[in-house]
Amino acid sequence: MSNAEIFRTYLARFTSGDREAAAELLTEDFRFHGPMLQSEGKAAFLDGSAGLCPIMRGAEVHRQWEQDGEVCSIYDFKIQTPAGEVVSIPMAEWNSFRDGKLASARLIFDTAALNTALAAALPA
């Protein structure tokens, strides 16, 4: 399986809420850096991202580039708002790999778009 395929498999598992299966594709020392979470270690990442589980509704990968063992992916992260609407948040993620697993991730997205989607569904 290519690194791009490993990432797509991980993303599908993670965004479907199957954290256990997603964790199988992370190294023990997995490093994550994003606008709302920074973590060192697989367990810390899984703990820090657990709050997303109830609202995740999948992802759609639009483009990927693989070079020198690293992968950059552009995708829509789908979440369900408190009002029940599913919205897509565009994201870019750069991953490195070791021994067939994700070793690190750098996630970039517009946090204002996420906050707007969630706030629009809340009562005034």
Secondary structure, DSSP 8 states (H G I E B T S, - for coil): --HHHHHHHHHHHHHTT-HHHHHTTEEEEEEEE-SS-EEESHHHHHHHHGGGTTTEEEEEEEEEEEETTEEEEEEEEEEE-TTS-EEEEEEEEEEEEETTEEEEEEEEE-HHHHHHHHHHTS--
